[in-house]
Each structure stands twice: as structure tokens, then as C-alpha cells.
Amino acid sequence: MEIKKHKKKCFLREFFDVSLVSDTFMVAFRKGPGNRRLLICLLLIVMCVIYGPMSGEVTVMYLFTRYKFHWDDVQYSMWSTYVIITNMAGTFFSVTLFSNYMKLNDSLLGLISNMSKICAAFVYAFASTTWHIYLAPAIDMLSGISFIAIQSISTKLVDGEEFGKLNSLFGLVEAMVPLVYGPLYSRVYMATINIFLGTVYILGAVLTLPAFAIFGWLYYQNKKEKLKTEAPIEDSEIQKDEKPK
């Protein structure tokens, strides 16, 4: 019985250990090779500005379709099912074609995803008929690969226990972001409902631009690193060719 009490006490002490929380946060701010700290902070920002508009749009989507298209619960549930199916199909298509077959860079996948999201936002904003609102998810079907790109990039920055801590940090960001974007989108929707109903989607496109810029910068840095690594190899090959036979 004493052994059981000792184990239970150790478990509780470990469960409420504040140092574990601080270690998780320090993963993002710990220095490392190749601008690790900067890259992790940028990925956290990308997670916020991608997941935030998605959670905010979910908050007002039902009100949007009910007010503009006079949908009932059945019509909205059918459309929601269609959105889930198109997102699953788009993610499967993206991973199969872009990632596995074409071997595209992770940051380039992020750019494609953000472009899909921004284009779909304008379709949502200016939709005037039912087929417009069904077209938007088809355009937005590639937006899910941005989270895959973030996870793939993060695996190259950390290893071992730090990868689990970084995933925990990403999960914390996903949980906290709706607390900001949900009220923000609700407030904007209420303020613009009689002016322009699609303002919330234009807002989402604007808020996604920082993620697009960060993925573009990461792609540029990756290309620059590749050129640096390929240059010495090319120089050595040239020197071998120039040697007298």
C-alpha cells in the first residue's frame, strides 16, 4: 500500500510540475542552428493567422447562409458535409500529387494553400447564388495542406522530445486562437451586416496575407540554401574538367 501511495504522489507531482510547461514554451525561444528560434516563431504566427480566420468564419457561417440565402438547418448541414468531403479530397490530392509525386517544397505547399484560401474568401464574399457558395469550398479544398506544411517544416527544426513539446505548443495555439478570432468575426459581422455582408471574408483574406508572405520568405530562403550547397559541387566538377589529361 505504501508503494502505491508513493507512485500516486510522484504522478501528481509530475502532472502539476510547472517546469514542464515552461520547457514547452522555451522550445520556441531556444537558440539553435539555422535560425531555429526565428523559424519556430514564424511557424507559430502562421498557425495563428491560418487557423484564426478558419475558426472565425465557422462562427458566422451559419448566420451568413441563413441571412443571405435563407437556408434552413437541413440545407446548411448538407453544405457542411460537402465542405468536409471536399477538404478531405483536396488534402488527399495535395499530399499524393504535390508532396509524394512532384516532391514540392513544404513552403511552396504553404503558398499554394494560402492562395487557395484567399481566392475562396473572395468567392464567399461576393457569392450571390447557391452554386457560388458551393463553388467556394471546391476552390478552398487545398487550404488544408498548410497545416501539413507547418508540421513538415517543424520536424526539420527539432527532434526527440522537443518535437512533442512543439506539437503541444501548436495545440495550445489552436485552442487559444478562437478566443480572439471568434468575437472579432462576430463583431465585424454585426457591424457590417447592413453594409456589405461579405466583409468578414475579405477580412479573412487580408489576415491570411502574413502567412502567405512568411511561406514566400521560407521558400526564398530554402532556394538560397540550395544554391549555396550546389555551388561548391559545381565548382569542384569544373576544376576536375579543367585538369590536364
DACORTA-V729861 format. One record per residue. N is the residue number from 0. RES is the residue in one letter. PHI is phi in whole degrees, -180 to 180 (* if undefined). PSI is psi as a letter, one per 20 degrees, with the letter a starting at -180 (none if undefined). D_CENTER is the distance of its C-alpha to the mean C-alpha in whole Angstrom. Layout:
n=<N N>
res=<RES RES>
phi=<PHI PHI>
psi=<PSI PSI>
d_center=<D_CENTER D_CENTER>
//
This chain:
n=<0 1 2 3 4 5 6 7 8 9 10 11 12 13 14 15 16 17 18 19 20 21 22 23 24 25 26 27 28 29 30 31 32 33 34 35 36 37 38 39 40 41 42 43 44 45 46 47 48 49 50 51 52 53 54 55 56 57 58 59 60 61 62 63 64 65 66 67 68 69 70 71 72 73 74 75 76 77 78 79 80 81 82 83 84 85 86 87 88 89 90 91 92 93 94 95 96 97 98 99 100 101 102 103 104 105 106 107 108 109 110 111 112 113 114 115 116 117 118 119 120 121 122 123 124 125 126 127 128 129 130 131 132 133 134 135 136 137 138 139 140 141 142 143 144 145 146 147 148 149 150 151 152 153 154 155 156 157 158 159 160 161 162 163 164 165 166 167 168 169 170 171 172 173 174 175 176 177 178 179 180 181 182 183 184 185 186 187 188 189 190 191 192 193 194 195 196 197 198 199 200 201 202 203 204 205 206 207 208 209 210 211 212 213 214 215 216 217 218 219 220 221 222 223 224 225 226 227 228 229 230 231 232 233 234 235 236 237 238 239 240 241 242 243 244>
res=<M E I K K H K K K C F L R E F F D V S L V S D T F M V A F R K G P G N R R L L I C L L L I V M C V I Y G P M S G E V T V M Y L F T R Y K F H W D D V Q Y S M W S T Y V I I T N M A G T F F S V T L F S N Y M K L N D S L L G L I S N M S K I C A A F V Y A F A S T T W H I Y L A P A I D M L S G I S F I A I Q S I S T K L V D G E E F G K L N S L F G L V E A M V P L V Y G P L Y S R V Y M A T I N I F L G T V Y I L G A V L T L P A F A I F G W L Y Y Q N K K E K L K T E A P I E D S E I Q K D E K P K>
phi=<* -66 -66 -64 -63 -65 -66 -65 -65 -64 -63 -66 -64 -72 -65 -101 -75 -68 -63 -65 -67 -65 -64 -64 -69 -71 -59 -74 -114 -84 -69 -164 -70 67 56 -58 -62 -63 -66 -65 -63 -65 -65 -65 -64 -60 -59 -66 -79 -94 -73 -60 -60 -63 -69 -68 -67 -61 -64 -110 -62 -62 -64 -62 -69 -71 -77 -87 -113 58 -77 -100 -64 -67 -62 -69 -67 -65 -66 -62 -64 -62 -64 -63 -66 -66 -66 -64 -65 -66 -66 -63 -63 -66 -65 -70 -84 -72 -87 -79 -87 -85 56 -72 -63 -60 -67 -68 -62 -64 -63 -62 -63 -66 -63 -62 -66 -67 -64 -66 -62 -71 -66 -60 -64 -105 -65 -124 -131 -65 -68 -65 -71 -84 -74 -58 -63 -66 -74 -87 -68 -93 -69 -69 -74 -64 -69 -66 -64 -63 -64 -66 -66 -66 -65 -85 -98 -130 -151 65 -66 -65 -65 -65 -67 -66 -63 -64 -67 -62 -64 -65 -63 -62 -76 -86 -59 -60 -65 -98 -76 -60 -62 -62 -67 -63 -67 -66 -62 -65 -76 -115 -63 -98 -106 -151 -66 -87 -60 -62 -79 -64 -60 -62 -65 -66 -70 -83 -58 -58 -65 -62 -67 -68 -63 -64 -67 -64 -66 -64 -65 -65 -65 -67 -65 -65 -65 -66 -75 -81 -61 -62 -66 -66 -64 -67 -67 -65 -64 -65 -68 -81 -68 -66 -89>
psi=<h h g g h g g g g g g h h h h k o h h h g h h g h i h h j p q r q l l g g g g g h h h h g g g g i g h g h g h h h h h i g g h g h h g h i l q a h g g h h g h h g h g g g h g g g g g g g g g g g g g g g i l q q g h h h h g g g h h g g g g h h h g g g j p i r h h g h h h g h h h j i i h h i h h h g g g g h h h i h r r c h h g h h h h h g g h h g h h h g h h g h g h g h g g g g h h j h j f o h j h h h h g h g g i i h h g g h g h g g h g g h g h h h g h h h h g h g h g h h g h g h i p p none>
d_center=<49 48 46 44 44 43 40 39 39 37 34 34 35 32 30 30 30 28 28 25 23 24 23 20 19 21 19 17 20 22 23 23 24 22 20 18 18 17 14 13 13 11 8 9 9 6 5 8 8 5 6 9 11 10 12 14 15 16 18 20 20 23 25 24 25 28 29 29 30 32 30 31 29 30 29 25 25 26 23 20 22 21 18 17 19 17 14 15 17 15 13 16 17 14 15 19 19 17 16 19 22 21 19 17 15 12 11 13 11 8 11 12 9 9 12 12 11 13 16 16 16 19 20 20 21 24 25 29 29 28 27 25 23 23 22 19 17 18 17 13 14 11 8 7 8 4 4 7 7 6 9 11 11 12 15 16 17 18 20 22 22 20 17 18 18 14 13 15 14 10 12 14 11 10 14 15 12 14 17 17 15 17 20 19 19 22 24 23 24 27 28 27 28 32 31 28 26 23 22 19 17 18 17 14 14 15 13 10 12 12 8 10 13 11 10 14 15 14 15 19 19 19 21 24 24 24 27 29 29 30 33 35 35 36 39 40 41 43 45 46 47 49 51 55 55>
//
